């Protein structure tokens, strides 16, 4: 059984971290960070060319993590693959013992760094989930042909709580759960009240699934402003931005580096502790964006132990 599945289905507060493969084939930096996460998180979610920027594929780093005794979550987007390629990659992942996945539609190539690449979008996230669920139920591939062996995956999807009109996200969430998603990771959350409103809407809609709140540790006021302006579904409150700016000013005055990042770690820990203590979600998904080595400190400050 998936390690994450075992935690969530037994009422344990789930914790996952996110990691991007390198722009190249040397995974040593990622593996060093991953070793620090051993025993700290239930699984490591490996991105699949996030923001449509070319990097090594998710399956490569997932295989490396699995062989090193860590639990990976393979991301699978519909942007770059036909349904045949998706199913082929998932069968290959299963051969390494990778049993947890996250289905995503994928950012369009026009926003990435290889704009001449043609997007595929044979299937969106719902289509990927439905195809894998059908495969698991029938033992047949996407063409209806019998498989020699059929894997089963703990399937997940994503949702954006801060989105208007909210009903569109609720309806999309329902489609993903109906298609086989058993856990959900949210876009980055910075406002507890906004998360509460979304969770109330999910409950009112009668949707039953495990939801993990997305946590993005902020590194600087500029980072927060950039995400507000350029990342759909992100809304960093002004008071957080002001605190980060004040920390930067204090650091400059005292000749001390890293105060904004330190504050970002503390704010992330505060959010995680509130989410757990108030039982708002079944877990958290930490997106440290290149600073995965900070995740253990965040969890320690939040009082999270597996």
C-alpha positions as CSV (number, residue, x, y, z in Angstrom):
1,X,0.0,0.0,0.0
2,X,1.1,3.6,-0.7
3,X,2.8,5.1,2.3
4,X,0.8,8.3,1.8
5,X,-2.4,6.3,1.5
6,X,-1.7,4.4,4.6
7,X,-1.2,7.6,6.5
8,X,-4.3,9.5,5.2
9,X,-6.7,6.5,5.4
10,X,-5.6,5.8,9.0
11,X,-6.2,9.4,10.2
12,X,-2.6,10.4,10.3
13,X,-1.7,14.0,9.4
14,X,-0.1,13.6,5.9
15,X,3.0,15.4,5.0
16,X,4.6,15.6,1.5
17,X,7.3,17.7,0.0
18,X,7.8,18.8,-3.6
19,X,11.0,18.5,-5.6
20,X,11.9,19.4,-9.2
21,X,14.3,17.3,-11.3
22,X,17.4,19.1,-12.6
23,X,17.8,20.8,-15.9
24,X,20.3,18.1,-16.9
25,X,20.9,14.5,-15.7
26,X,22.9,15.0,-12.5
27,X,20.5,14.2,-9.7
28,X,23.0,14.6,-6.9
29,X,21.7,17.9,-5.5
30,X,18.1,16.5,-5.4
31,X,19.3,13.3,-3.7
32,X,21.2,15.2,-1.0
33,X,18.1,17.2,-0.2
34,X,16.0,14.0,-0.3
35,X,18.1,12.3,2.3
36,X,17.3,15.2,4.7
37,X,13.6,14.5,4.2
38,X,13.9,10.8,5.2
39,X,11.6,10.1,8.1
40,X,10.3,13.7,7.9
41,X,7.7,13.3,5.1
42,X,5.4,10.5,3.9
43,X,6.4,11.1,0.3
44,X,8.2,13.4,-2.1
45,X,6.2,14.7,-5.0
46,X,8.4,15.1,-8.1
47,X,7.3,17.7,-10.6
48,X,6.7,17.0,-14.3
49,X,8.3,19.9,-16.2
50,X,6.6,22.5,-14.0
51,X,5.7,25.8,-15.7
52,X,6.4,24.0,-19.0
53,X,10.1,24.3,-18.4
54,X,12.3,21.5,-19.8
55,X,13.9,19.3,-17.1
56,X,14.6,15.7,-16.6
57,X,11.3,13.8,-16.4
58,X,9.5,13.0,-13.2
59,X,9.8,9.2,-13.6
60,X,13.7,9.5,-13.6
61,X,14.0,11.2,-10.2
62,X,11.1,9.1,-8.8
63,X,13.0,5.9,-9.7
64,X,16.2,7.3,-8.1
65,X,14.3,8.2,-4.9
66,X,12.6,4.8,-4.7
67,X,15.9,3.0,-5.1
68,X,17.3,5.1,-2.3
69,X,14.5,4.0,0.0
70,X,12.3,7.1,-0.2
71,X,8.7,7.3,-1.3
72,X,8.1,9.2,-4.5
73,X,4.9,10.6,-6.0
74,X,5.1,10.7,-9.8
75,X,3.4,13.7,-11.4
76,X,1.9,13.0,-14.8
77,X,0.7,15.8,-17.1
78,X,-1.3,15.6,-20.3
79,X,0.7,18.4,-21.9
80,X,3.5,16.4,-23.4
81,X,2.0,12.9,-23.8
82,X,-0.6,11.0,-25.6
83,X,-2.7,8.5,-23.6
84,X,-0.5,5.7,-24.9
85,X,2.6,7.5,-23.6
86,X,1.0,8.3,-20.3
87,X,0.0,4.7,-19.7
88,X,3.4,3.4,-20.8
89,X,5.1,5.7,-18.4
90,X,2.8,4.7,-15.6
91,X,3.4,1.0,-16.3
92,X,7.2,1.7,-16.2
93,X,6.8,3.6,-12.9
94,X,5.0,0.6,-11.4
95,X,7.9,-1.6,-12.3
96,X,10.0,0.5,-9.9
97,X,7.4,0.1,-7.1
98,X,6.1,3.7,-7.6
99,X,2.5,3.4,-6.5
100,X,1.4,7.0,-5.9
101,X,0.7,9.6,-8.6
102,X,-0.7,13.1,-9.1
103,X,-2.6,13.8,-12.3
104,X,-2.2,17.3,-13.8
105,X,-3.3,18.9,-17.1
106,X,0.0,20.8,-17.3
107,X,0.9,24.4,-18.1
108,X,0.9,25.3,-21.8
109,X,4.2,25.4,-23.6
110,X,3.8,29.0,-24.5
111,X,4.6,30.0,-20.9
112,X,7.7,27.7,-20.7
113,X,11.3,27.8,-22.0
114,X,10.9,25.6,-25.1
115,X,8.1,27.5,-26.9
116,X,8.6,25.6,-30.2
117,X,7.4,22.4,-28.5
118,X,3.9,21.3,-29.5
119,X,1.6,20.5,-26.6
120,X,-0.4,17.3,-26.8
121,X,-3.3,17.5,-24.3
122,X,-4.8,14.2,-25.5
123,X,-6.1,13.9,-21.9
124,X,-6.5,16.5,-19.2
125,X,-6.2,15.6,-15.5
126,X,-9.7,14.1,-15.3
127,X,-9.0,12.0,-18.4
128,X,-5.7,10.7,-17.0
129,X,-7.5,9.7,-13.7
130,X,-10.4,8.1,-15.5
131,X,-8.1,6.1,-17.9
132,X,-6.0,4.7,-15.0
133,X,-9.1,3.9,-13.0
134,X,-10.5,2.0,-16.0
135,X,-7.2,0.2,-16.4
136,X,-7.2,-0.9,-12.8
137,X,-10.8,-2.1,-12.9
138,X,-10.6,-4.0,-16.2
139,X,-6.9,-5.0,-16.5
140,X,-6.9,-3.5,-20.0
141,X,-4.9,-0.8,-21.6
142,X,-6.2,2.4,-23.2
143,X,-7.0,0.5,-26.4
144,X,-9.0,-2.2,-24.6
145,X,-6.2,-4.8,-24.9
146,X,-5.5,-7.1,-22.0
147,X,-2.5,-6.3,-19.9
148,X,-0.1,-9.0,-18.8
149,X,0.0,-7.4,-15.3
150,X,-2.0,-4.5,-13.9
151,X,-0.7,-2.1,-11.3
152,X,-2.8,-0.1,-8.9
153,X,-2.0,3.5,-8.0
154,X,-3.0,5.8,-5.2
155,X,-4.2,8.6,-7.4
156,X,-4.3,12.3,-6.6
157,X,-5.1,15.6,-8.3
158,X,-4.8,19.4,-7.6
159,X,-7.2,22.1,-6.8
160,X,-7.1,25.9,-6.4
161,X,-9.0,27.1,-3.4
162,X,-8.6,30.8,-4.1
163,X,-10.5,31.0,-7.4
164,X,-13.6,32.8,-8.5
165,X,-16.2,31.7,-9.2
166,X,-15.5,29.1,-6.5
167,X,-18.2,26.8,-7.9
168,X,-16.0,26.0,-11.0
169,X,-13.3,24.6,-8.7
170,X,-15.8,22.7,-6.7
171,X,-17.3,21.1,-9.9
172,X,-13.8,20.3,-11.2
173,X,-12.9,18.8,-7.9
174,X,-16.0,16.6,-8.0
175,X,-15.1,15.4,-11.5
176,X,-11.5,14.5,-10.3
177,X,-12.8,12.5,-7.3
178,X,-15.4,10.8,-9.4
179,X,-12.6,9.8,-11.9
180,X,-10.6,8.2,-9.1
181,X,-8.7,10.9,-7.2
182,X,-8.3,9.8,-3.6
183,X,-6.3,12.7,-2.3
184,X,-6.0,16.3,-3.4
185,X,-3.2,18.8,-3.1
186,X,-4.1,22.5,-3.1
187,X,-2.4,25.4,-4.7
188,X,-0.4,27.5,-2.1
189,X,-2.5,28.7,0.8
190,X,-1.6,31.8,2.8
191,X,-4.9,32.9,4.3
192,X,-6.5,30.5,6.8
193,X,-9.9,32.1,6.4
194,X,-9.8,31.5,2.7
195,X,-8.9,27.9,3.2
196,X,-11.8,27.5,5.7
197,X,-14.3,29.0,3.2
198,X,-13.1,26.5,0.6
199,X,-13.3,23.5,2.9
200,X,-16.8,24.5,4.0
201,X,-17.8,24.6,0.3
202,X,-16.3,21.1,-0.3
203,X,-18.2,19.8,2.7
204,X,-21.4,21.5,1.6
205,X,-21.0,19.9,-1.9
206,X,-20.7,16.4,-0.2
207,X,-17.3,15.7,-1.8
208,X,-15.4,13.0,0.2
209,X,-11.6,13.0,-0.3
210,X,-8.4,13.7,1.6
211,X,-7.3,17.3,1.1
212,X,-3.7,18.4,1.7
213,X,-3.1,22.1,2.0
214,X,-0.4,23.5,-0.2
215,X,2.3,25.4,1.7
216,X,4.8,27.7,0.0
217,X,7.5,29.1,2.3
218,X,8.2,32.7,1.2
219,X,11.7,33.8,0.7
220,X,11.3,37.5,0.2
221,X,8.6,40.2,-0.4
222,X,9.6,40.3,-4.0
223,X,8.8,36.6,-4.4
224,X,5.4,37.1,-2.8
225,X,4.6,40.1,-5.1
226,X,5.7,38.2,-8.2
227,X,3.4,35.2,-7.3
228,X,0.5,37.5,-6.7
229,X,0.9,39.1,-10.1
230,X,1.9,36.0,-12.2
231,X,0.7,32.7,-10.6
232,X,-3.0,32.0,-10.9
233,X,-4.7,31.1,-7.6
234,X,-2.0,32.6,-5.4
235,X,-3.0,35.4,-3.0
236,X,-0.4,36.4,-0.5
237,X,-1.9,38.8,2.1
238,X,-0.4,42.3,2.2
239,X,0.5,41.9,5.9
240,X,2.8,39.0,5.0
241,X,4.5,41.0,2.3
242,X,5.0,43.9,4.7
243,X,6.5,41.6,7.3
244,X,9.0,40.2,4.8
245,X,9.9,43.7,3.6
246,X,10.4,44.8,7.2
247,X,12.7,41.8,7.8
248,X,14.7,42.7,4.7
249,X,15.1,46.3,6.0
250,X,16.1,45.0,9.4
251,X,18.7,42.7,8.0
252,X,20.1,45.5,5.8
253,X,20.4,47.8,8.8
254,X,22.1,45.2,11.0
255,X,24.2,43.7,8.2
256,X,22.5,40.3,8.7
257,X,21.6,38.1,5.7
258,X,18.7,35.7,5.4
259,X,16.1,37.3,7.8
260,X,13.3,37.3,5.2
261,X,13.8,33.6,4.5
262,X,13.9,32.8,8.2
263,X,10.6,34.7,8.6
264,X,9.2,32.8,5.7
265,X,10.1,29.5,7.4
266,X,8.4,30.7,10.6
267,X,5.2,31.8,8.8
268,X,5.0,28.5,6.9
269,X,5.4,26.6,10.2
270,X,2.6,28.8,11.8
271,X,0.2,27.9,8.9
272,X,1.0,24.2,9.2
273,X,0.4,24.2,12.9
274,X,-2.9,26.0,12.6
275,X,-4.1,23.7,9.8
276,X,-3.3,20.6,11.9
277,X,-4.5,21.9,15.3
278,X,-7.8,23.2,13.8
279,X,-8.2,20.0,11.8
280,X,-8.8,22.0,8.6
281,X,-7.2,19.5,6.3
282,X,-5.9,15.9,6.3
283,X,-2.3,17.1,5.7
284,X,0.0,19.5,4.0
285,X,2.1,19.6,0.9
286,X,5.2,21.8,1.2
287,X,6.4,23.4,-2.0
288,X,9.8,24.8,-1.0
289,X,10.8,25.7,-4.6
290,X,14.4,24.8,-4.6
291,X,14.9,25.2,-0.8
292,X,13.9,21.6,0.1
293,X,16.6,21.5,2.7
294,X,14.5,24.0,4.8
295,X,11.6,21.6,5.0
296,X,12.8,19.7,8.2
297,X,13.2,23.0,10.0
298,X,9.7,24.1,9.0
299,X,8.2,20.8,10.2
300,X,10.2,21.0,13.5
301,X,8.9,24.5,14.2
302,X,5.4,23.4,13.4
303,X,5.7,20.5,15.8
304,X,5.2,17.9,13.1
305,X,6.6,14.4,13.7
306,X,5.8,11.3,11.6
